[in-house]
Amino acid sequence: NAGVTQTPKFQVLKTGQSMTLQCAQDMNHNSMYWYRQDPGMGLRLIYYSASEGTTDKGEVPNGYNVSRLNKREFSLRLESAAPSQTSVYFCASTPWTAGNTIYFGEGSWLTVV
Amino acid sequence: AQSVSQHNHHVILSEAASLELGCNYSYGGTVNLFWYVQYPGQHLQLLLKYFSGDPLVKGIKGFEAEFIKSKFSFNLRKPSVQWSDTAEYFCAVKGNAGNMLTFGGGTRLMVKP
């Protein structure tokens, strides 16, 4: 049981390049999330998907797009990377039934130069 | 919109000291509340959660938190900290009406041996 898997773990991009962060969960969870973590700012929600086929903006969606490809996978795309998008990105998932928690991936370190 | 505020950004304690980390949230309805811990270089792990019932919640590693609805607070406590508790701690809230999970800015705890 792998839980929440993110790829790549590390990436360096040049300004203006595009890339996609992949996230997959094998726990049959309905809800999936993408966060970015920056020093002193905690985790800020970029986008989330309450269920397959739906996506919603979070606190900081500008510069990002997402796709909920199927129930397992939720990808985050940077169309034209900017240095301000240098961050650690975390994917998370949860079934959101009562008493259940949120499971996080191990993070993706992205540097935009 | 829901939000979470953690007032202490950095806390330094000696081993065996007592710990209390503040967390206040804003949301107009029923909430689910969480405390997560992130050890250096690792991803987030759940310490404890509150969904309903007894407002005093016990978690792993001797941590507990108390939900005080009238104060919109969910403070984290531990009677006696250890050096191994050095980490960053995040409070999070999810409003019952939706799937958005919002984190506070985090508190960095350093425990001196």
HADDOCK unambig.tbl for C-alpha pairs under 7 A between the chains (distance, minus, plus):
assign (segid A and resid 40 and name CA) (segid B and resid 105 and name CA) 5.97 0.50 0.50
assign (segid A and resid 40 and name CA) (segid B and resid 106 and name CA) 6.90 0.50 0.50
assign (segid A and resid 41 and name CA) (segid B and resid 105 and name CA) 4.54 0.50 0.50
assign (segid A and resid 42 and name CA) (segid B and resid 103 and name CA) 6.58 0.50 0.50
assign (segid A and resid 42 and name CA) (segid B and resid 104 and name CA) 5.85 0.50 0.50
assign (segid A and resid 42 and name CA) (segid B and resid 105 and name CA) 3.76 0.50 0.50
assign (segid A and resid 42 and name CA) (segid B and resid 106 and name CA) 5.12 0.50 0.50
assign (segid A and resid 43 and name CA) (segid B and resid 103 and name CA) 5.73 0.50 0.50
assign (segid A and resid 43 and name CA) (segid B and resid 105 and name CA) 6.85 0.50 0.50
assign (segid A and resid 44 and name CA) (segid B and resid 103 and name CA) 6.74 0.50 0.50
assign (segid A and resid 45 and name CA) (segid B and resid 102 and name CA) 6.85 0.50 0.50
assign (segid A and resid 50 and name CA) (segid B and resid 99 and name CA) 6.02 0.50 0.50
assign (segid A and resid 99 and name CA) (segid B and resid 51 and name CA) 6.49 0.50 0.50
assign (segid A and resid 104 and name CA) (segid B and resid 43 and name CA) 6.90 0.50 0.50
assign (segid A and resid 104 and name CA) (segid B and resid 44 and name CA) 6.39 0.50 0.50
assign (segid A and resid 105 and name CA) (segid B and resid 43 and name CA) 6.92 0.50 0.50
assign (segid A and resid 106 and name CA) (segid B and resid 42 and name CA) 6.91 0.50 0.50
assign (segid A and resid 106 and name CA) (segid B and resid 43 and name CA) 5.10 0.50 0.50
assign (segid A and resid 107 and name CA) (segid B and resid 43 and name CA) 6.66 0.50 0.50
